[in-house]
Amino acid sequence: MQTLFKAILITSPIFALIFFYVVMQQGKIDTEIKKQDAIFERDWAEFQAEFKTTDKSKYTERTRKEEEKITEYEKKEREKEEKAENFEKEFEKAIQEFEKEKRR
């Protein structure tokens, strides 16, 4: 029973790091989906503006708003990518330290 408790105690930080990594990756995917949705909305508004003869300004305004959203999501995407890279580096360091401690 004691060895089971020790194993859980030793592996729980690793599982926490893995869980955190998965959550970060899910956040990246969510941002990508929102960006793709904004791209579709922009393209749809441009398409509608081409065929409407009376109310083009409404669709051009939508296109502009979606373009702003796209740039915002691209910025968030870059930030999340940078965070993920930093986390991966820290995660590798933690695993190496854990292996060093395990060898002692």
C-alpha positions in Angstrom: 0.0 0.0 0.0 2.9 2.3 0.8 4.5 1.8 -2.6 1.2 2.5 -4.3 1.0 5.8 -2.4 4.6 6.7 -3.3 3.9 5.9 -7.0 0.9 8.1 -7.0 2.7 10.9 -5.2 5.6 10.7 -7.7 3.5 10.5 -10.9 0.8 13.0 -10.0 2.9 16.1 -11.0 3.6 14.5 -14.3 -0.1 13.8 -14.9 -0.9 17.4 -13.9 1.6 18.7 -16.5 0.1 16.4 -19.2 -3.4 17.6 -18.3 -2.2 21.2 -18.5 -0.6 20.6 -21.9 -3.8 19.0 -23.2 -5.8 22.0 -22.1 -3.4 24.4 -23.8 -3.6 22.4 -27.0 -7.4 22.4 -26.8 -7.3 26.2 -26.5 -5.2 26.4 -29.6 -7.6 24.3 -31.5 -10.6 26.4 -30.3 -8.8 29.6 -31.5 -8.2 28.0 -34.9 -11.8 27.0 -35.2 -13.0 30.5 -34.4 -10.5 31.9 -36.9 -11.8 29.6 -39.6 -15.4 30.6 -38.7 -14.5 34.3 -39.1 -12.8 33.6 -42.4 -16.0 31.8 -43.6 -18.2 34.7 -42.4 -15.9 37.2 -44.2 -16.0 35.2 -47.4 -19.8 34.8 -47.2 -20.3 38.6 -46.6 -18.1 39.3 -49.7 -20.1 36.9 -51.7 -23.3 38.5 -50.6 -22.0 42.0 -51.4 -21.3 40.9 -54.9 -24.9 39.9 -55.6 -26.8 42.5 -53.6 -27.5 45.7 -55.5 -29.3 47.7 -52.9 -27.6 47.0 -49.5 -23.9 46.5 -50.3 -22.7 48.7 -47.4 -24.2 46.3 -44.8 -22.1 43.4 -46.2 -18.9 45.4 -46.7 -19.2 46.5 -43.0 -19.6 42.8 -42.0 -16.5 42.0 -44.1 -14.5 44.7 -42.3 -15.6 43.4 -38.9 -14.8 39.8 -39.8 -11.4 40.9 -41.1 -10.7 42.5 -37.7 -11.7 39.3 -35.9 -9.4 37.3 -38.1 -6.4 39.5 -37.3 -7.3 39.3 -33.6 -7.5 35.5 -33.8 -4.2 35.3 -35.6 -2.6 37.3 -32.8 -4.1 35.0 -30.2 -3.0 32.0 -32.2 0.6 33.3 -32.3 0.5 33.9 -28.5 -0.9 30.4 -27.8 1.7 28.8 -30.1 4.5 30.7 -28.2 3.0 29.6 -24.8 2.9 26.0 -26.1 6.5 26.0 -27.2 7.6 27.4 -23.8 5.6 24.8 -22.0 7.1 22.0 -24.1 10.6 23.2 -23.2 9.7 23.4 -19.5 8.0 20.0 -19.7 11.1 18.4 -21.2 13.2 20.0 -18.5 10.9 18.7 -15.8 11.0 15.2 -17.3 14.8 15.3 -17.4 15.0 16.4 -13.8 12.6 13.7 -12.8 14.7 11.1 -14.5 17.8 12.4 -12.8 16.1 12.2 -9.4 14.9 8.8 -10.2 18.4 7.5 -10.9 19.7 8.7 -7.5 
